[in-house]
Amino acid sequence: MSKRVAVVAGCRTAFTRAGTSLARMSPVQLGTVAVRELINRAELDPTVVDGLVFGTVVPSITAPNVAREVVLEAGLPPWVQAFSVSRACASSNQAITSAAESIMHGYGDVYVTGGVEVLSDVPMLLSRSMRDALLSASKAKSLGARAKALAGIRPRDLAPITPAIAEPSTGETMGESAERMAKENGITREEQDRWALRSHQLAAQGTADGRLTAEIVPTFIPPKYEDVVDRDNGIRSDTTAEKLAALRPVFDKRYGTVTAGNASPLTDGAGAVLLMSEERAKELGYEPLGYIRSWHYTALSPKDQLLQGPAYAAPVALDRAGMTMNDIELWEIHEAFAAQVLSNLQAMDSDEFARTKLGRDRKTGILDEDRINVMGGSIAIGHPFGATGARLTTTLLNEMKRRDAGVGLITVCAAGAMGFAMVLER
């Protein structure tokens, strides 16, 4: 019989814009901060942990299995097995569900999950010619042979190959996809800027009243450990509709509507979530934040609407939970772009979309805005690819507890035209 999976605790580092406060920290360092704090806040005996699963999108060259290194650095016993997962923007959601599956099948009872991303420090490749020359030189057995191997290097070979947030199958970036979705779905610039302004205003309010900062572990910055980062630094409490309207489009400079203001920024950060079987949580004396009721992943063609996956995933997750949107009390939507959020809301509220795309009789439905992203979203808070799912889970369950809400929903779009939805209950 499948075990019920409890979410016991969650926390995260501050989410900071790439190139700013956390830029000098490695993924292992940042993930370790989040996991250590999770263990401390939960007052968890590390010896009861059965495994750790961590998500990341751009793996470190020096520590490709970041999960295992975090185990060793965070004070967990060395026998705790660990593995890393990658599902684009839903990577820490994948970490959570992978651990949940292990618990459900009885393979373990206590798992640390989450994810990390340091987009300030992405690996850059050498050109193929440069790599071939360096490899040949490293194998040369004489100074002359080494010089000969390097002699063929040309100035153009010195240029690094920088990573691009683009679909390998289409060459289209996520921003270009969001721009296309806005055009195809009739999402106006004004609507996008309104959603972005809402995100910043609610995130600023959640920071001021302590709801968002309660999730955050103060992070001391090496090597001197004198400076501390304890707040998200992308939230613009002073932004206005006029300021957002003044920004120029990024991806279609002439006719576009997607700007830096209505899109999530490149971000550094880490998050951690503690899962247990219901029985083990009770045995150890924990009162869970909530329980995982159901989830679903989906995928589309990247040539279609790349970021529309949530509209396909949510109805299946609701079906598996035996629920409809009418049962949902709070909803956390990952905000990659305002255009993506509004396109998914439009699709989920459309009977025509349900019939033609989902083969269903009626629309999935949506919630009133005052129950969606009630403390803002990724546009304001930021989006470290591998960590956002952990933040969404922690944020939603904490707010459900504050409001005494029974059922919540998470939806995430992801590169590769994937989507994710999860139903959580208290």
C-alpha positions in Angstrom: 0.0 0.0 0.0 1.3 3.5 -1.0 2.4 5.6 1.9 1.2 9.2 2.4 4.0 11.8 1.9 4.2 14.7 4.4 6.0 17.9 3.7 7.5 18.7 7.1 9.5 21.9 6.6 11.1 24.1 4.0 13.4 27.1 3.7 15.6 28.8 1.2 18.3 31.3 0.8 17.6 34.8 -0.5 17.1 34.9 -4.2 19.4 37.5 -5.7 20.0 38.7 -9.2 22.9 37.0 -11.0 26.1 38.9 -10.6 25.1 40.5 -7.3 25.1 39.4 -3.6 25.6 35.6 -4.0 27.7 35.6 -7.2 30.9 34.4 -5.5 29.2 31.3 -3.9 29.3 27.9 -5.5 26.2 25.7 -6.0 27.6 23.4 -3.3 28.1 26.2 -0.9 24.7 27.7 -1.5 22.9 24.4 -1.4 24.7 23.5 1.8 23.4 26.7 3.5 19.8 25.8 2.7 20.1 22.2 3.8 21.9 23.0 7.0 19.2 25.5 7.9 16.4 23.0 7.0 17.9 20.5 9.4 18.4 23.1 12.2 14.9 24.5 11.8 13.3 21.1 11.9 15.6 20.0 14.8 16.2 16.9 12.8 18.5 14.1 13.8 20.7 13.8 10.6 21.1 10.1 11.1 17.4 9.4 10.3 17.8 10.8 6.8 17.5 8.1 4.1 18.5 10.2 1.1 18.9 13.6 -0.5 17.7 14.6 -4.0 18.6 18.0 -5.4 17.7 19.8 -8.7 19.9 21.9 -10.8 19.8 23.0 -14.5 23.4 24.1 -15.2 25.6 21.7 -13.3 29.0 22.6 -12.0 31.9 21.2 -13.9 33.8 20.5 -10.7 30.8 19.1 -8.7 28.3 17.6 -11.3 26.4 15.6 -8.6 25.7 18.6 -6.4 23.4 16.6 -4.2 26.2 14.3 -3.0 28.5 17.2 -2.3 25.8 18.9 -0.3 25.4 15.8 1.9 29.1 15.8 2.7 29.2 19.5 3.4 25.9 20.0 5.3 26.7 17.6 8.1 24.7 14.6 7.0 26.2 11.2 7.6 28.4 10.1 4.7 26.2 7.0 4.2 23.2 9.1 3.1 22.8 8.4 -0.6 22.1 11.4 -2.9 21.5 12.2 -6.5 20.9 15.2 -8.7 18.0 15.7 -11.1 17.4 18.1 -14.0 14.0 19.0 -15.4 14.7 22.6 -16.5 12.6 25.1 -14.4 10.8 22.3 -12.6 14.1 20.6 -11.4 13.4 21.0 -7.7 9.8 19.8 -8.3 11.3 16.7 -9.8 13.6 16.4 -6.8 10.5 16.5 -4.5 8.5 14.0 -6.5 11.4 11.6 -7.0 11.8 11.5 -3.2 8.1 11.3 -2.7 8.0 8.2 -5.0 10.7 6.5 -2.8 8.6 7.2 0.3 5.4 6.0 -1.3 7.0 2.7 -2.3 8.6 2.2 1.1 12.2 2.6 0.0 12.8 5.2 2.7 10.9 7.5 5.2 12.9 10.7 5.4 14.3 12.7 2.5 15.9 16.1 2.1 15.0 17.6 -1.3 15.3 20.9 -3.1 17.6 22.5 -5.6 20.1 25.2 -6.3 21.3 27.4 -9.2 24.1 29.9 -9.4 23.6 31.6 -12.7 26.4 34.0 -11.9 28.9 31.2 -12.6 27.8 29.2 -15.6 30.5 27.1 -17.4 31.7 28.4 -20.7 33.2 26.1 -23.4 36.2 26.5 -25.5 35.9 26.1 -29.2 36.4 22.7 -30.6 39.6 23.7 -32.3 41.0 25.2 -29.1 40.1 22.0 -27.1 41.7 19.8 -29.7 44.9 21.8 -29.6 45.0 21.8 -25.9 44.4 18.1 -25.7 47.1 17.4 -28.2 49.5 19.7 -26.3 48.8 17.9 -23.1 49.7 14.6 -24.7 52.9 15.9 -26.4 56.1 14.3 -25.1 58.4 17.2 -26.0 58.5 20.9 -26.0 58.6 21.0 -29.8 55.6 18.7 -30.1 53.7 20.9 -27.6 54.5 24.0 -29.6 53.5 22.4 -32.8 50.1 21.4 -31.3 49.5 25.0 -30.2 50.8 26.6 -33.4 47.5 26.1 -35.2 45.4 28.1 -32.8 43.9 31.1 -34.5 42.4 34.2 -32.8 38.8 33.1 -33.6 39.5 29.9 -31.7 40.0 31.9 -28.5 36.4 33.0 -28.4 34.4 31.1 -25.7 31.1 29.4 -26.4 28.6 31.0 -24.0 25.5 29.1 -22.9 22.2 30.3 -24.3 18.7 29.9 -22.8 17.4 28.5 -26.1 15.7 25.4 -27.3 18.3 23.1 -29.0 15.5 21.8 -31.3 14.3 25.2 -32.5 16.9 27.7 -31.6 14.2 29.8 -30.0 14.9 31.4 -26.6 12.2 31.3 -23.8 11.9 35.0 -24.2 11.2 34.7 -27.9 8.7 32.0 -27.1 6.9 34.2 -24.6 6.8 36.9 -27.1 5.2 34.6 -29.7 2.7 33.4 -27.1 1.7 37.0 -26.3 1.0 37.6 -30.0 -0.8 34.4 -30.6 -3.0 34.7 -27.5 -3.6 38.4 -27.7 -1.9 39.2 -24.4 -1.3 42.9 -24.4 1.7 44.9 -23.1 -0.6 46.6 -20.6 -1.8 43.3 -19.2 1.7 42.0 -18.8 2.9 45.1 -17.1 -0.1 45.0 -14.8 0.8 41.5 -13.7 4.4 42.4 -13.2 3.5 45.4 -11.1 1.2 43.1 -9.0 4.1 40.7 -8.5 6.4 43.4 -7.2 3.8 45.0 -5.0 2.7 41.7 -3.4 6.3 40.5 -2.9 7.2 43.9 -1.3 4.3 43.5 1.0 5.2 39.9 1.9 8.7 41.1 2.6 7.6 44.0 4.8 5.3 41.9 6.9 7.8 39.1 7.3 6.0 36.3 5.5 8.6 36.0 2.7 11.6 36.7 4.9 10.5 34.0 7.3 11.4 31.5 4.6 14.9 32.9 4.2 18.1 31.7 6.0 20.6 34.5 6.4 23.6 33.7 4.2 27.1 34.8 5.3 29.3 35.4 2.2 32.7 33.8 2.1 35.7 34.2 2.4 35.4 36.7 5.3 31.8 35.8 6.3 31.2 39.4 7.3 28.5 40.4 4.8 25.1 38.7 5.2 22.3 38.3 2.6 18.9 37.9 4.1 16.5 39.4 1.5 15.5 38.9 -2.1 17.1 41.8 -4.0 15.0 41.7 -7.2 11.8 43.1 -5.6 11.1 46.6 -6.7 8.8 48.2 -4.1 9.1 51.6 -5.8 8.2 50.4 -9.3 5.1 51.9 -11.0 3.0 51.2 -14.1 4.7 54.2 -15.7 8.2 52.9 -15.1 7.3 49.4 -16.5 5.7 51.0 -19.5 8.9 53.0 -20.3 11.0 49.8 -20.7 11.8 48.7 -24.2 10.9 45.3 -25.6 13.8 42.8 -25.5 13.1 40.1 -27.9 11.1 41.9 -30.7 12.4 45.4 -30.5 9.9 46.8 -33.0 6.6 45.1 -32.2 7.3 43.2 -29.0 5.7 43.4 -25.6 8.0 41.3 -23.4 10.5 43.5 -21.4 12.9 43.0 -18.6 10.2 44.4 -16.3 7.6 41.7 -17.1 10.0 38.8 -17.1 11.8 36.9 -14.4 15.5 37.8 -14.0 18.4 35.5 -14.0 18.9 34.6 -10.4 21.1 32.8 -7.8 19.6 30.9 -4.9 18.9 27.6 -3.2 15.9 26.0 -1.5 15.4 22.8 0.6 12.3 20.9 1.6 12.0 18.0 4.1 9.7 15.1 3.2 8.7 12.2 5.4 6.2 9.3 5.4 3.2 10.3 7.5 3.9 7.5 9.9 7.5 8.5 10.4 6.6 12.2 10.9 4.1 11.2 13.6 6.7 8.9 15.2 9.2 11.7 15.4 6.7 14.2 16.7 6.3 16.5 13.7 3.2 18.4 12.7 3.6 18.5 8.8 2.9 21.6 6.9 0.9 19.5 4.5 0.7 16.4 2.4 1.3 15.7 -1.3 -2.0 14.7 -2.8 -1.1 14.3 -6.5 1.1 15.6 -9.3 1.5 15.4 -13.1 4.2 16.2 -15.6 3.4 16.9 -19.3 5.3 17.8 -22.5 4.4 19.6 -25.7 6.3 20.2 -29.0 8.8 23.1 -28.5 7.5 24.4 -31.9 4.1 24.9 -30.3 3.5 27.3 -27.3 6.7 26.4 -25.3 5.5 27.6 -21.9 1.9 26.4 -22.0 2.6 23.1 -20.1 0.7 24.1 -16.9 -2.6 24.3 -18.8 -2.1 20.6 -19.8 -0.7 19.4 -16.5 -3.1 21.0 -14.0 -6.3 19.1 -15.1 -4.6 15.8 -14.8 -3.2 16.5 -11.4 -6.6 17.6 -10.3 -8.2 14.4 -11.7 -5.6 12.3 -9.8 -6.5 14.2 -6.6 -10.2 13.6 -7.2 -10.7 17.3 -7.2 -11.6 20.2 -9.5 -10.4 23.8 -9.5 -13.4 24.7 -7.2 -11.6 22.8 -4.4 -8.4 24.8 -4.7 -8.0 27.6 -2.2 -4.5 29.0 -3.0 -2.4 28.7 -6.2 1.3 29.3 -6.8 2.1 29.8 -10.5 5.7 30.1 -11.5 6.1 33.4 -13.3 8.7 32.9 -16.0 7.1 35.8 -17.9 3.8 37.6 -17.4 2.9 36.6 -20.9 3.3 33.0 -20.0 1.2 33.3 -16.8 -1.6 35.1 -18.6 -1.6 32.7 -21.6 -2.0 29.7 -19.2 -4.8 31.4 -17.3 -6.5 32.2 -20.6 -6.2 28.6 -21.7 -7.4 27.1 -18.5 -10.4 29.4 -18.5 -11.4 28.4 -22.1 -13.9 25.7 -23.0 -12.6 25.8 -26.6 -9.0 25.1 -25.4 -10.4 22.2 -23.3 -12.2 20.7 -26.2 -9.5 21.2 -28.9 -6.3 20.7 -26.9 -7.3 18.5 -24.0 -10.2 16.5 -25.4 -12.3 17.5 -22.4 -15.9 18.7 -22.2 -15.3 21.8 -20.2 -12.6 24.2 -19.1 -10.3 23.5 -16.1 -11.1 26.9 -14.6 -9.0 29.4 -12.7 -9.1 31.2 -9.3 -9.8 34.8 -8.5 -6.5 36.7 -8.6 -6.6 37.4 -4.9 -5.9 33.7 -4.4 -3.0 33.4 -6.9 0.6 34.2 -6.0 -0.5 36.1 -3.0 3.0 37.2 -2.1 4.1 37.9 -5.7 6.0 35.5 -7.9 9.2 34.8 -9.8 9.0 38.1 -11.8 9.7 40.0 -8.5 11.3 37.3 -6.3 13.5 35.8 -8.9 14.0 32.4 -10.6 17.1 30.3 -9.8 16.1 27.5 -12.2 16.9 24.6 -9.9 15.5 26.1 -6.8 12.1 27.7 -7.7 10.0 24.6 -7.2 11.3 24.3 -3.6 10.3 28.0 -3.0 6.9 27.5 -4.5 6.2 24.5 -2.2 7.4 26.2 0.9 5.6 29.5 0.1 2.3 27.8 -0.6 2.3 25.5 2.4 3.3 28.3 4.8 0.5 30.6 3.5 -2.0 27.7 3.6 -1.2 27.3 7.2 -1.6 31.0 8.0 -4.9 31.1 6.2 -6.1 27.6 7.5 -6.6 26.7 3.8 -7.1 23.0 3.0 -6.0 22.6 -0.6 -3.4 24.3 -2.8 -2.1 24.0 -6.3 1.4 24.6 -7.8 2.0 25.0 -11.5 5.3 25.4 -13.3 6.3 25.8 -17.0 9.7 24.6 -18.0 12.1 24.7 -21.0 11.7 21.9 -23.4 7.9 22.7 -23.5 7.3 20.8 -20.3 4.8 21.5 -17.5 4.2 20.5 -14.0 1.3 20.6 -11.5 1.0 19.4 -7.9 -1.9 19.4 -5.5 -1.0 19.8 -1.8 -3.4 19.4 1.2 -3.5 20.1 4.9 
